[in-house]
Amino acid sequence: MTISKPRDDGEAEYGHHGSQAHEFVCKPHPENVVFPVTRMDAPPFYIILTTYLGVLILIVFGRIRDFFGRRFKANEYLHLQVQNGYAPLYSDYDDFFTRRLKLRIDDCFARPCRGVPGRYLSVLERTSDDFNKHYRLTGKTVQALNMASYNYLGFARSNDRCSDAVEKVIRSHGLSYASSQTCVGTSDLLVQVETQIAAFVGKEAALLCSMGFQTNCSTLPCLAAEECLILSDELNHASLRMGARISGATIRSFRHNDMNDLERSLRRAISGGQPDSVKPWKKILVVVEGIYSMEGTMCNLPGIVALKEKYKCYLFVDEAHSIGAIGPRGRGVCDFFGICPSRVDVLMGTFSKSFGAVGGYIAGDIGLISKLRLSSPDTYFGEAPSPPILKQISSALNVMTGPEGEQRLRRLAFNSRYLRLGLKRLGFIIYGQDDSPVVPLLIYNTAKIAAFSREMLKRNIATVVVAFPATPMESARARLCLSAAHTKDDLDRVLRACDEVGDLLLLKLSSGIGGGASLTNLDTRTGFWKRFVVREDKRRPRWRLEDVLERGVSDVQLPLT
């Protein structure tokens, strides 16, 4: 396969726009139309069985090695024993997982990179002589197509209007305020950006934090406490889970995006009250995400808002991955579904994805934000957002609300739908809604995620692979993140690479319920695989790569669900 390279640094950071045909205009989802339920495809049973067997074999052999190792190589296990009265810092299980499981595929994680993580990424080549215990750099770099960063709108650039504005503000404001917001960290830039964010998301006021994860951890304890109930989607991010635990409130989870289960939980909570005293809950807070970063699914906001208004509870929406990435104006799930932001009590988002910056925000009515300024530990003990970061956010907002921002949104929407449709038609199991820029490609077998990552890097494509404990044991996956910086040629290259690697690793496991595959587009096979696969293809249709590339641009404009 021919490896194309960018002509200069600018093209490496942001691809030139080829055609208006490579854009998609997102329209608000009508609130009175039933939210399309994502059809989660399932692999053949033997895939799940062999996945568990593979992990079991690793654990058994790892325990056998440890049994003999403690007796014949005791020096290698001293860190797990009491020494001079000091207990081990970590448990035997944690160490076992690291040594016997993760270490085998550790080269696929935390790969060192340099330069701007834009359209392309410069990966530093490294090697290991002791099975990934230690690494050494070879001095070579691999310029890989970046399908790993959350660079949704392509603001990861070193030479554009945003970076120029950031350079100027460094000269006028410096790098840091060296203070919290309650001291001297409330600068003119901070006030300006908070006003911009509030207007952008449709709320009265906003509060900025210097770290996205910390935004949830410090805010939820201010909204709920003892004798309060938090109803949390079972797939919520770790920051939401941690913030809920810190709050001291009672936490109950409901099945992912299941409105029936959420309504049952609300009815049970209201009718039954608190477990011991049977007193009514002081408040009930429903916590969901706009886009779930491991699933690529969107929350059913119309259904959730309807239940919130019916049962008089509060709603907290984490828009870390949805703000700036979906909706006709890029204003998140409220924009995507055409729902007035005033119907959502608390909107949270981060700047590390669509804005090319860092930090997070909370948006709500003036009374709520005033309370958070007085009670959130982040405003008292956290470092105020730095001037360069504030200027990057402000500059990105100016672009997003103008014609260039609208074009970036159209490019991102096209890229998301085009890649998803292509992968489905090739036979991969893909999770999530069609407009989501997060594309999980299900691999299932944990051992195969390392092979997938290495094979894609051989083809100069950088990907993220995820497995237990970040996902269920049987749902290891690759996560492809789309960007407005990508071109159609980039996505064609990804489809070609995935087609090759999918055949090599036997990853095309879809039943054919997604992608609109038809029997006329079946892949043709010969030899041994013809006896084994073609009979299955009558139930599991596949498209040829050539047909996928030929039909993709026109079919993206059609309803894909």
C-alpha positions, 0 to 999 in steps of 0.5 A, spaced: 500 500 500 502 506 498 503 511 504 502 518 502 505 523 506 504 531 507 507 536 503 509 541 509 508 542 516 501 545 515 498 540 511 501 535 517 496 538 522 490 540 517 488 537 511 486 541 505 479 541 503 477 537 497 470 538 495 464 540 498 461 533 497 465 531 503 461 535 507 455 533 511 450 538 514 447 536 521 440 537 522 437 537 529 433 531 531 426 532 532 424 532 539 417 528 537 421 523 533 423 517 537 430 516 538 434 511 534 436 505 538 443 503 537 443 496 534 449 493 538 451 487 534 454 481 537 459 476 535 459 469 534 459 465 541 466 462 540 469 469 540 466 470 547 468 463 549 476 463 546 476 470 549 475 468 556 479 462 555 485 466 553 485 470 559 484 464 563 490 461 560 494 467 561 492 467 569 494 460 570 500 460 567 502 466 570 500 463 577 504 457 575 510 462 574 510 466 580 509 459 584 516 457 582 519 464 581 518 465 589 522 459 590 527 459 585 528 467 584 526 470 590 530 476 589 525 478 583 519 478 588 522 482 594 517 488 593 511 483 594 514 482 601 514 485 608 521 488 608 524 491 615 517 492 617 515 496 611 509 493 608 508 492 600 506 499 597 501 495 592 497 488 592 499 482 589 493 482 584 495 489 582 503 487 580 500 480 577 496 484 572 502 488 570 507 483 570 503 477 567 498 481 563 499 488 561 506 487 560 505 483 554 502 488 550 505 494 554 508 497 547 502 499 545 500 504 550 504 511 552 508 511 545 512 517 546 511 522 540 513 529 539 511 535 535 503 537 534 498 532 534 494 534 528 492 530 522 499 527 523 503 524 529 510 523 529 511 517 533 518 516 536 520 508 535 522 504 541 524 497 542 525 493 548 530 487 549 527 485 556 520 483 554 517 491 555 520 492 562 525 497 559 525 501 552 530 504 548 529 509 543 532 507 536 532 515 534 527 514 528 520 517 528 514 514 524 510 519 521 503 516 522 496 518 521 493 520 527 486 517 529 488 517 536 487 524 539 480 528 540 482 533 536 475 533 533 475 540 530 482 540 528 485 546 533 491 542 534 495 546 530 502 550 531 501 556 525 494 559 525 490 564 528 489 561 534 496 560 536 498 567 533 493 569 538 496 565 544 503 567 542 501 575 543 497 573 550 504 570 553 507 576 552 502 580 555 500 576 560 505 571 562 504 563 562 501 563 569 497 567 574 500 562 580 494 563 584 487 560 585 481 564 582 479 566 589 486 570 590 488 573 583 487 568 578 480 571 576 483 575 570 480 579 565 481 573 560 478 568 565 471 573 565 471 574 558 472 566 556 466 565 562 462 569 558 463 566 551 462 559 554 455 561 557 453 564 551 455 559 547 452 553 551 446 557 552 446 558 559 446 564 564 453 563 567 459 559 567 465 557 571 472 554 569 476 549 572 483 548 570 482 540 569 477 537 566 477 530 570 477 535 576 471 539 574 466 533 575 470 531 582 469 538 585 462 539 582 458 533 584 460 534 591 457 541 591 450 539 588 449 532 592 450 530 599 447 525 604 440 524 603 440 525 596 440 520 590 444 520 584 442 516 578 448 514 574 448 511 567 452 505 568 457 507 563 459 514 566 466 516 566 470 515 572 470 522 573 463 522 574 463 516 578 469 519 583 465 525 584 459 521 586 462 517 591 466 523 594 459 527 595 456 522 600 450 521 596 447 514 595 448 512 588 444 507 583 446 506 576 441 505 571 442 501 564 445 505 559 441 509 555 435 505 557 429 510 559 424 504 562 430 502 567 431 510 568 423 511 569 423 505 574 429 507 578 425 514 579 419 511 581 422 506 586 426 512 589 420 517 589 415 512 592 420 508 597 424 514 599 431 513 603 432 506 605 432 506 612 428 512 614 423 512 608 424 519 608 423 523 601 430 524 598 432 531 599 434 531 591 435 526 586 440 528 580 440 524 574 447 524 571 449 522 564 454 524 558 453 527 551 457 522 548 460 516 551 467 516 550 468 508 550 461 506 546 461 512 541 453 512 543 449 519 545 445 520 551 437 519 549 436 527 551 429 527 549 427 521 553 431 523 559 429 531 559 421 528 559 423 524 565 426 529 568 420 534 567 415 528 569 418 526 576 421 533 578 429 531 578 435 535 576 439 533 570 447 533 569 450 532 562 457 531 561 459 534 554 466 532 554 466 529 548 460 532 545 461 540 546 464 542 539 463 536 536 456 535 534 449 539 532 448 544 527 452 549 531 457 544 534 453 546 541 453 539 543 447 534 545 442 540 546 444 543 539 443 536 536 436 534 539 434 541 538 432 542 546 433 548 549 439 548 554 434 551 559 431 544 560 438 541 562 440 544 569 447 543 569 452 542 563 459 540 564 464 540 558 472 540 557 476 544 553 481 538 551 477 535 545 474 540 540 478 546 543 485 544 543 486 546 550 485 544 557 480 544 563 473 544 563 467 548 565 460 548 569 454 552 566 448 553 569 443 559 572 447 565 575 445 562 582 448 555 581 454 558 579 455 563 584 454 557 589 459 553 586 464 559 586 463 559 594 463 551 595 467 548 589 474 546 592 477 547 585 476 555 585 479 555 592 485 550 591 486 549 584 490 553 579 487 558 575 487 557 568 493 560 565 493 565 560 495 561 554 489 556 555 484 562 556 486 565 549 486 558 546 479 557 548 477 564 546 480 564 539 477 557 538 470 559 540 471 565 535 472 560 529 467 556 531 461 561 531 463 563 524 463 561 517 470 557 518 467 553 524 461 551 520 465 548 515 469 544 520 463 541 523 460 539 516 467 536 515 467 532 522 460 530 521 462 527 514 468 524 516 464 521 522 459 518 518 463 516 512 468 512 516 463 508 520 459 506 514 465 504 511 467 499 517 460 497 518 460 495 510 467 491 511 464 487 516 466 490 523 462 491 529 462 498 530 458 501 536 455 508 537 451 513 533 452 515 526 454 522 527 459 520 533 466 522 532 468 516 537 468 510 533 469 504 537 471 498 533 470 491 537 476 486 537 474 482 543 480 478 544 485 482 548 491 479 545 488 481 538 488 489 540 496 488 541 496 485 534 491 490 531 495 496 534 502 494 531 499 492 524 496 499 524 502 502 526 506 498 520 501 502 516 503 508 519 496 509 522 496 511 530 490 508 533 488 507 541 486 500 543 482 499 550 481 493 554 480 491 561 479 494 566 477 500 562 472 495 558 468 489 560 473 483 559 470 480 553 469 487 549 476 489 548 476 494 542 480 499 538 477 507 538 478 511 532 477 518 533 475 523 527 477 530 526 475 535 521 483 535 519 482 529 516 481 528 509 477 523 505 483 520 502 485 519 509 479 515 511 480 511 505 487 509 507 484 507 514 479 503 511 484 499 506 488 498 512 483 496 517 480 491 511 487 488 510 488 487 518 481 485 519 482 479 514 489 478 517 486 477 524 479 475 523 476 481 526 470 482 521 465 479 525 458 483 524 452 480 522 450 485 517 445 489 521 449 495 520 451 499 514 446 497 509 450 491 506 446 487 500 447 480 497 450 483 491 456 486 495 458 480 498 466 479 498 468 473 494 473 468 497 476 462 495 480 456 497 479 454 505 476 460 507 470 459 501 468 452 505 468 456 512 466 463 510 461 463 504 456 459 507 456 464 513 456 470 509 449 469 507 447 471 514 453 476 515 454 480 508 460 483 506 462 489 501 468 489 497 473 495 499 472 498 492 464 498 493 465 501 499 469 507 497 465 508 490 458 508 494 461 511 501 460 519 499 453 519 496 450 514 501 453 518 507 448 523 505 442 518 507 439 516 513 444 510 516 440 507 522 
